[in-house]
Amino acid sequence: MIRRLLLALAGAALLAGCGEPARDWPDPKPALWEVTGPEGQQGWLFGTIHTLPADARWRTPALDKALGASGTLLVEVADLDDTARAAGVFARLSRSEGLPVLSERVEPKDRPALARFLDRANVDDDDFSDMETWGAALVISNRARPTREEQSVDKQLIAAAPSVVGLETYELQFGAFDTLPPAEQADLLIALSQDVTGQDKRIEEWLTGDLAGLERDSAAILGDPELRLALQVYRNKRWTPTIASMIADGKKPFVAVGTAHLFGEDSVPSLLEAAGYKVTRIQ
């Protein structure tokens, strides 16, 4: 979710990096599930990573077969190319004048980590006096990441799909952050400050379908109960009735959402199973 929103704000599906050398990535087998309804209706769940290095392969025969059999693509946000809208919603929701510098919004014990985060992003403590903490967290996280040429999994799926439905809007996505209490926004900022390294490890885990590894890596953010409820659980519960209804109606949806929504307690697969659907991992 977070990385895809930042791509929308950056206004590009391909980010020109600083020339990191190409490397060998593992053969792809990203996590994919088939969902079967009470009367044999079909659907699929695919956990996306949103962006990958440009030289990483992610398509597989099993994935292509599921896409070919599906009728409608369901994604988190359908209009990913409308970067002006994304930026406008972000600016409107994240702006708040007269705020203290960022270091005064976090606990004293967290200030050294924040200082290192700001340094990696080449920004200053007082650059965000008119931006709420959650917005600053997203901007700094994007600027602090190692840069290289990337591809957008979501945009490639959307471009190839004959029919696309969004499960939510930019207002809902950014709103999930905007409604966080100040203390939770500070927790998000510090969690992201600890989540910049290890990017290649997460890419390898996604490519190989290592859900246990991805779940461990998400603990910095989703290990916080309030952040997990706001960014994962509430959204899963809002999406699942739509997904179930489309499967029941025979629309054969291919659901492509962030992989974090597809593992753990209160995941989309768990909620579908509780609603009477059979969910089988096929890759």
C-alpha positions in Angstrom: 0.0 0.0 0.0 2.6 2.5 1.1 5.0 2.0 -1.7 2.2 2.2 -4.4 0.9 5.4 -2.9 4.4 6.9 -3.1 4.7 5.9 -6.7 1.4 7.7 -7.4 2.8 10.8 -5.8 6.1 10.5 -7.7 4.1 10.4 -10.9 5.9 7.5 -12.5 5.7 3.8 -12.9 9.4 3.6 -13.8 11.8 5.4 -11.5 15.1 6.2 -13.0 17.6 5.2 -10.4 21.2 5.9 -9.8 22.5 2.9 -11.7 22.6 0.0 -9.2 24.1 -3.0 -11.0 21.8 -5.6 -12.3 21.6 -8.8 -10.3 20.2 -12.3 -10.6 16.8 -12.7 -9.0 15.2 -16.0 -8.1 12.8 -17.8 -10.4 9.4 -16.3 -9.7 6.6 -18.1 -7.9 4.7 -15.3 -6.1 1.8 -16.3 -3.9 -1.4 -17.1 -5.7 -4.7 -18.6 -4.5 -7.8 -20.0 -6.2 -11.1 -19.3 -4.5 -14.1 -21.6 -5.0 -17.6 -20.7 -4.2 -20.4 -23.0 -2.8 -21.6 -23.7 -6.3 -18.2 -24.0 -8.0 -17.8 -20.3 -8.8 -14.1 -19.2 -9.3 -11.9 -16.3 -8.2 -8.2 -15.8 -7.6 -6.2 -13.9 -5.0 -2.7 -12.5 -6.0 -0.5 -10.8 -3.5 1.4 -7.9 -5.2 4.6 -6.1 -4.2 3.6 -3.1 -6.3 7.1 -2.4 -7.6 10.0 -4.5 -8.6 13.4 -3.9 -10.1 13.1 -3.7 -13.9 15.2 -6.8 -14.4 13.1 -9.1 -12.2 10.8 -11.6 -13.8 7.5 -12.2 -12.0 5.1 -13.7 -14.5 4.5 -17.5 -14.3 2.4 -20.0 -16.3 0.1 -20.5 -13.3 -0.4 -16.8 -13.0 -1.0 -16.3 -16.7 -3.5 -19.2 -16.7 -5.5 -17.6 -13.8 -5.5 -14.2 -15.5 -6.7 -15.8 -18.7 -9.6 -17.5 -17.0 -10.6 -14.4 -15.0 -13.3 -12.0 -15.9 -12.5 -8.8 -13.9 -9.4 -7.5 -12.3 -9.9 -6.1 -8.8 -7.1 -3.8 -7.4 -6.8 -1.5 -4.5 -7.0 1.7 -6.6 -7.9 1.5 -10.3 -6.8 4.9 -11.5 -3.1 4.6 -10.7 -2.2 6.7 -13.7 -4.1 9.7 -12.3 -1.1 11.0 -10.4 -2.5 14.6 -10.3 -5.5 13.3 -8.4 -3.3 11.3 -6.0 -1.1 14.3 -5.3 -4.1 16.5 -4.8 -5.7 14.2 -2.3 -2.4 13.8 -0.5 -1.8 17.5 -0.3 -5.3 18.2 1.0 -5.3 15.5 3.7 -1.7 15.8 4.8 -1.5 19.6 5.1 -1.8 21.2 8.5 0.0 24.4 9.3 1.8 25.4 12.5 3.0 22.0 13.5 6.2 21.5 15.6 9.3 20.1 13.9 9.2 16.3 13.4 11.6 15.6 16.3 9.2 17.1 18.7 6.4 14.8 17.6 8.2 11.6 18.6 9.4 10.2 21.9 13.0 11.3 22.9 14.2 7.7 22.6 13.2 7.7 19.0 14.9 10.9 17.9 18.3 9.3 17.0 16.5 6.9 14.6 14.5 9.8 13.1 17.7 11.8 12.7 19.3 9.0 10.7 16.1 8.6 8.6 16.1 12.3 7.8 19.8 12.2 6.9 19.3 9.2 4.5 16.5 11.2 2.8 18.5 14.4 2.7 15.8 16.4 4.3 15.7 18.6 7.5 13.8 18.3 10.7 11.9 21.5 10.1 10.9 20.8 6.4 7.5 19.4 7.5 6.1 22.1 9.7 3.0 22.2 7.5 2.6 18.5 7.0 1.0 16.0 9.3 3.3 13.3 10.6 1.8 10.5 8.5 2.4 12.5 5.3 6.0 13.3 6.3 6.5 9.6 7.0 5.5 8.6 3.5 7.5 11.4 1.8 10.7 10.7 3.8 10.3 6.9 3.3 10.2 7.4 -0.5 13.3 9.7 -0.5 15.3 7.5 1.8 14.9 4.4 -0.4 17.8 3.2 -2.6 16.8 4.3 -6.2 16.9 2.2 -9.3 14.8 1.5 -12.4 11.6 -0.2 -11.3 8.5 -1.7 -12.8 5.0 -1.5 -11.4 3.3 -4.9 -11.0 -0.1 -3.2 -10.5 0.1 -1.0 -13.5 1.1 -3.9 -15.8 -1.9 -5.9 -14.6 -4.2 -3.0 -15.1 -2.9 -2.2 -18.6 -3.6 -5.8 -19.7 -7.0 -6.3 -18.1 -10.2 -5.9 -20.1 -12.1 -4.9 -17.0 -10.8 -3.2 -13.9 -12.6 -2.4 -10.6 -11.0 -0.5 -7.7 -11.7 -1.7 -4.2 -11.2 1.8 -2.8 -10.2 5.4 -3.7 -7.2 7.6 -3.0 -9.4 9.3 -0.4 -9.9 6.1 1.4 -6.3 5.0 1.2 -4.8 8.3 2.4 -7.7 8.6 4.8 -6.5 5.4 6.6 -3.4 7.4 7.5 -5.1 10.7 8.1 -7.4 9.3 10.8 -4.6 7.8 12.8 -4.2 9.5 16.2 -1.0 11.6 16.5 0.8 9.0 18.6 0.1 6.3 16.0 1.3 8.6 13.2 4.6 9.0 15.2 4.8 5.2 15.5 4.4 4.9 11.7 7.2 7.4 11.2 9.6 5.5 13.4 8.5 2.1 12.0 9.2 3.3 8.5 12.6 4.7 9.6 13.5 1.1 10.5 12.0 -0.3 7.3 14.3 1.3 4.7 17.0 -1.4 4.6 16.5 -5.0 3.5 14.6 -4.1 0.4 16.2 -6.8 -1.7 15.4 -9.4 0.9 11.7 -8.6 0.7 11.8 -8.7 -3.1 13.3 -12.2 -3.0 10.7 -13.3 -0.4 7.9 -12.0 -2.6 9.3 -13.6 -5.8 9.6 -17.0 -4.0 6.2 -16.7 -2.3 7.8 -16.7 1.2 4.8 -15.5 3.2 6.4 -16.3 6.5 9.4 -14.1 5.7 7.2 -11.3 4.4 5.1 -11.4 7.6 8.2 -11.2 9.8 9.4 -8.2 7.8 6.1 -6.4 8.1 6.2 -6.6 11.9 7.8 -3.2 12.3 4.5 -1.7 11.1 1.8 -4.3 11.4 3.1 -5.4 14.8 1.6 -2.3 16.2 -2.0 -3.2 16.9 -3.5 0.2 16.0 -1.6 0.5 12.8 -2.5 -3.1 11.9 -6.2 -2.4 12.4 -6.2 0.8 10.4 -3.9 -0.2 7.5 -4.8 -3.9 7.2 -7.7 -5.4 9.1 -10.4 -2.7 8.6 -9.6 -2.6 4.9 -9.7 -6.4 4.5 -13.1 -6.5 6.2 -14.4 -3.7 3.8 -13.1 -5.4 0.7 -14.1 -9.0 1.4 -17.9 -8.6 0.8 -17.2 -7.1 -2.6 -14.9 -9.9 -3.5 -17.3 -12.6 -2.3 -20.2 -11.0 -4.1 -18.3 -10.9 -7.4 -17.3 -14.6 -7.0 -20.9 -15.6 -6.1 -22.2 -13.7 -9.2 -19.8 -15.7 -11.5 -17.7 -12.7 -12.5 -14.4 -14.7 -11.9 -12.5 -11.8 -10.2 -8.7 -11.8 -10.2 -7.9 -9.9 -7.0 -4.5 -8.2 -6.9 -3.8 -6.5 -3.6 -0.7 -6.0 -1.4 0.5 -9.3 -0.1 0.2 -8.1 3.5 -3.6 -8.4 3.1 -3.3 -12.1 2.3 -1.5 -13.5 5.3 -2.1 -13.7 9.0 -5.2 -13.4 11.1 -8.1 -11.4 9.6 -6.5 -11.8 6.1 -8.7 -11.8 3.0 -8.3 -15.6 2.6 -9.3 -16.1 6.2 -12.4 -13.9 5.9 -13.5 -15.6 2.7 -13.1 -19.0 4.3 -15.2 -17.8 7.2 -17.9 -16.8 4.7 -18.0 -20.3 3.2 -15.5 -20.1 0.3 -12.7 -22.6 -0.3 -9.3 -20.9 -0.6 -6.5 -23.0 -2.0 -2.9 -21.8 -2.6 -1.9 -22.8 -6.1 1.5 -21.1 -6.3 
